[in-house]
Amino acid sequence: MDDLPTAQLEALRDLARKKTGAAVPFVNISAARALTDLGLAERSQEGWDITPAGAAYLARQGGPPSEA
């Protein structure tokens, strides 16, 4: 998979932080939808969640999510 656009990468990092229980800003809806189409996120009752594929993508991009 190629590099994600900045908005999608930031949304994916937010979803990774959300999974750890951290408070995150509202996730960009269009970015989250694109991540869902790529299999990197999934829709949930709380909005969107990162998938194992999304976590693996972040790991390949240099490790843990950055703090925003």
C-alpha positions as CSV (number, residue, x, y, z in Angstrom):
1,M,0.0,0.0,0.0
2,D,1.3,3.4,-0.9
3,D,1.6,6.3,1.5
4,L,-1.6,7.7,2.8
5,P,-2.5,11.4,2.3
6,T,-1.8,13.5,5.4
7,A,-5.4,13.8,6.5
8,Q,-5.9,10.0,6.4
9,L,-2.6,9.3,8.2
10,E,-3.6,11.8,10.9
11,A,-7.0,10.2,11.3
12,L,-5.4,6.7,11.5
13,R,-3.0,8.0,14.2
14,D,-6.0,9.4,16.1
15,L,-7.8,6.1,15.9
16,A,-4.7,4.3,17.2
17,R,-4.6,6.7,20.2
18,K,-8.4,6.3,20.7
19,K,-7.8,2.5,21.0
20,T,-5.5,3.1,23.9
21,G,-8.2,5.1,25.7
22,A,-6.7,8.5,25.0
23,A,-8.9,11.5,24.3
24,V,-8.8,12.4,20.6
25,P,-10.3,15.2,18.5
26,F,-13.1,14.5,16.1
27,V,-11.9,12.3,13.3
28,N,-12.2,13.7,9.8
29,I,-15.2,11.8,8.4
30,S,-14.0,11.7,4.8
31,A,-10.6,10.4,5.9
32,A,-12.2,7.8,8.1
33,R,-14.4,6.6,5.3
34,A,-11.4,6.3,3.0
35,L,-9.6,4.3,5.7
36,T,-12.6,2.0,5.9
37,D,-12.5,1.5,2.2
38,L,-8.8,0.5,2.5
39,G,-9.6,-1.9,5.4
40,L,-7.5,0.2,7.9
41,A,-10.5,1.3,10.0
42,E,-14.0,0.1,10.6
43,R,-17.3,1.8,11.6
44,S,-18.4,1.2,15.2
45,Q,-21.0,2.5,17.6
46,E,-18.4,5.1,18.8
47,G,-17.6,6.3,15.3
48,W,-14.6,4.5,13.8
49,D,-12.0,2.1,15.1
50,I,-8.6,1.1,13.8
51,T,-8.3,-2.4,12.4
52,P,-5.3,-4.8,12.9
53,A,-4.4,-3.9,9.3
54,G,-4.4,-0.2,10.3
55,A,-2.2,-0.8,13.3
56,A,0.2,-2.8,11.1
57,Y,0.3,0.0,8.6
58,L,1.2,2.5,11.3
59,A,3.9,0.2,12.6
60,R,5.5,0.0,9.1
61,Q,5.4,3.8,9.0
62,G,7.7,4.2,11.9
63,G,6.2,2.8,15.0
64,P,3.7,4.2,17.5
65,P,1.3,7.0,16.6
66,S,2.6,10.6,17.1
67,E,1.0,12.9,19.6
68,A,-1.0,15.7,18.1
